[in-house]
Amino acid sequence: MTSPSLLLLALALSSGADNRFLHIVPLLEVSQDPLGDCARMRLEPFVSPYGIQQPWPVVDAPSQDLMLAQERPLSDTGQVADGYAHFLHIDERARAVYVIEQGGFAGTTKAYGPLPLPRCTPAAETPETPRR
């Protein structure tokens, strides 16, 4: 049995079809890093090329691995010559996020955290609570 979308595609691409109005619908992209995307979405409003303006805790003695964490970009320096770039490091086991800030005139690196790991649950997957 042929699915309806394949049948429509076959009809649209047939030699006798009027292809002037053929619209291609892009495929739905599935994130390879939903946890990182969630944390990025929640924390992005609090960072800028001018630095972090939140009272987040600063890591006193960060490990070398933490200071070099650049696997998840959060923001870049933008058009600011001595601006800051920010990266996320997620510790899933500890359910914590660290924001690594790099840049500035002297090229400093600072780690903020641990911040609580945000929870992003799509509305379709959120169970409804019964009304009383």
C-alpha positions as CSV (number, residue, x, y, z in Angstrom):
1,M,0.0,0.0,0.0
2,T,1.3,3.5,-0.9
3,S,1.2,6.3,1.6
4,P,-0.9,9.4,0.6
5,S,2.1,11.7,0.6
6,L,4.1,9.4,-1.7
7,L,1.0,9.2,-4.0
8,L,0.7,13.0,-4.1
9,L,4.4,13.4,-4.8
10,A,4.2,10.9,-7.7
11,L,1.2,12.8,-9.1
12,A,2.9,16.2,-8.8
13,L,6.1,15.0,-10.5
14,S,4.4,13.1,-13.3
15,S,5.0,14.4,-16.8
16,G,1.4,15.5,-17.4
17,A,1.2,17.4,-14.1
18,D,1.2,21.2,-13.9
19,N,4.4,21.8,-11.8
20,R,4.2,25.6,-11.6
21,F,2.6,25.4,-8.2
22,L,4.7,22.6,-6.7
23,H,5.7,23.6,-3.1
24,I,8.4,21.7,-1.3
25,V,7.7,21.3,2.4
26,P,10.9,21.2,4.5
27,L,11.5,18.2,6.7
28,L,11.0,18.6,10.4
29,E,14.4,18.8,12.0
30,V,14.9,16.9,15.2
31,S,17.6,18.3,17.5
32,Q,20.6,16.2,18.1
33,D,21.1,18.0,21.5
34,P,17.7,18.7,23.1
35,L,19.2,19.2,26.5
36,G,21.7,21.8,25.2
37,D,19.0,23.5,23.1
38,C,16.8,23.8,26.2
39,A,19.5,25.3,28.4
40,R,20.6,27.6,25.5
41,M,17.0,28.9,25.1
42,R,16.6,29.6,28.9
43,L,20.0,31.2,29.5
44,E,20.6,33.1,26.2
45,P,18.7,36.2,27.3
46,F,21.1,36.7,30.3
47,V,24.4,36.8,28.3
48,S,25.7,39.4,25.8
49,P,29.0,40.5,24.3
50,Y,29.2,42.9,27.3
51,G,29.3,40.0,29.8
52,I,26.9,38.4,32.2
53,Q,24.9,40.9,34.3
54,Q,23.3,38.3,36.6
55,P,24.3,37.5,40.2
56,W,25.3,33.9,39.2
57,P,27.8,32.1,41.4
58,V,31.4,32.1,40.1
59,V,33.3,28.8,40.3
60,D,36.2,29.4,42.6
61,A,38.6,26.8,41.3
62,P,37.3,25.4,38.0
63,S,38.9,22.4,36.5
64,Q,40.9,22.6,33.2
65,D,38.2,20.6,31.4
66,L,35.5,23.1,32.5
67,M,37.6,26.1,31.5
68,L,38.1,24.6,28.0
69,A,34.5,23.5,27.5
70,Q,33.4,24.9,24.2
71,E,31.1,22.1,22.9
72,R,27.9,24.1,23.2
73,P,28.2,27.8,22.1
74,L,25.7,30.1,23.8
75,S,26.7,33.6,22.4
76,D,29.5,35.2,20.5
77,T,31.3,38.5,20.7
78,G,29.1,40.1,18.1
79,Q,30.4,43.5,16.8
80,V,32.2,44.3,20.0
81,A,36.0,44.1,19.6
82,D,36.7,43.2,23.2
83,G,33.4,41.4,23.7
84,Y,32.7,38.1,25.5
85,A,31.7,34.7,24.0
86,H,29.8,32.3,26.2
87,F,29.7,28.5,26.2
88,L,27.6,25.9,28.0
89,H,28.8,22.9,29.9
90,I,26.1,20.5,31.1
91,D,26.7,18.0,33.8
92,E,23.8,15.7,33.4
93,R,24.7,13.5,36.4
94,A,24.6,16.6,38.7
95,R,21.7,18.2,36.8
96,A,23.8,21.4,36.6
97,V,24.8,23.9,33.9
98,Y,27.9,25.9,33.8
99,V,28.4,29.0,31.7
100,I,31.9,29.7,30.5
101,E,32.7,33.3,29.6
102,Q,35.8,34.0,27.4
103,G,37.1,37.2,25.9
104,G,37.3,40.8,26.9
105,F,40.3,43.1,26.4
106,A,42.7,41.0,28.4
107,G,41.3,37.6,27.2
108,T,39.9,36.4,30.5
109,T,38.0,33.1,31.1
110,K,35.5,32.8,33.9
111,A,33.1,30.0,34.8
112,Y,29.7,30.6,36.4
113,G,27.7,27.8,38.1
114,P,26.5,25.4,39.0
115,L,23.1,26.6,37.7
116,P,20.1,24.4,37.9
117,L,19.5,22.4,34.7
118,P,16.4,23.9,33.0
119,R,13.4,21.6,32.2
120,C,11.9,22.1,28.8
121,T,9.0,19.8,28.2
122,P,6.9,20.2,25.0
123,A,3.3,21.0,25.7
124,A,2.2,17.8,24.0
125,E,4.2,15.7,26.4
126,T,3.2,17.6,29.6
127,P,0.5,15.6,31.5
128,E,-2.6,17.6,32.3
129,T,-3.5,17.9,35.9
130,P,-7.2,17.1,36.5
131,R,-9.4,19.9,37.6
132,R,-11.0,19.7,41.0
